[in-house]
Amino acid sequence: MSNIEERKEEIIDEFSMFDDWMQRYEYMIDLGKSLPLIDEKYKTEDNIIKGCQSRVWVKADHQDDKVVFKADSDAIITKGIVAILIRVFSGQKPEDIVKADTDFIDEIGLKEHLSPTRANGLVSMIKQLKAYALAYMSKDASTQN
């Protein structure tokens, strides 16, 4: 099982411990508080995720053939959502991020418990994280040729 798969399973297990969605939202808020925050100087238009109702900034760095993400949001639930995604994808190889599916989001029931605008924002966050990974993948491929 890949590291991404292990992290997805951990999140599914953690969310299954809660009986209702109020507890899950509280847990997401706690996850957001533990998010590795993006430095203020990176809270720019270049790092903002388009398609989110609230403002979400993501910074990606390429370290030791892995993509490391940092993020922040001005909304507590959204911050929790991006924290979950970063927990799964940060520190992984670009090709693993690009290939990974996001079925765990459906398994924990997240998308169906978000407003339509937040659900669209979730999709935008996933697309952006994968876009960063794809860019680093292409960069790696071009330096090897």
Stockholm file with secondary structure:
# STOCKHOLM 1.0

chainA/1-145         MSNIEERKEEIIDEFSMFDDWMQRYEYMIDLGKSLPLIDEKYKTEDNIIKGCQSRVWVKADHQDDKVVFKADSDAIITKGIVAILIRVFSGQKPEDIVKADTDFIDEIGLKEHLSPTRANGLVSMIKQLKAYALAYMSKDASTQN
#=GR chainA/1-145 SS CCHHHHHHHHHHHHHHTCSSHHHHHHHHHHHHHTSCBCCGGGCSGGGBCTTCSSCEEEEEEEETTEEEEEEEESSHHHHHHHHHHHHHHTTBCHHHHHHCCCHHHHHTTTGGGSCHHHHHHHHHHHHHHHHHHHHHHHHHHHHHC
#=GC SS_cons         CCHHHHHHHHHHHHHHTCSSHHHHHHHHHHHHHTSCBCCGGGCSGGGBCTTCSSCEEEEEEEETTEEEEEEEESSHHHHHHHHHHHHHHTTBCHHHHHHCCCHHHHHTTTGGGSCHHHHHHHHHHHHHHHHHHHHHHHHHHHHHC
//
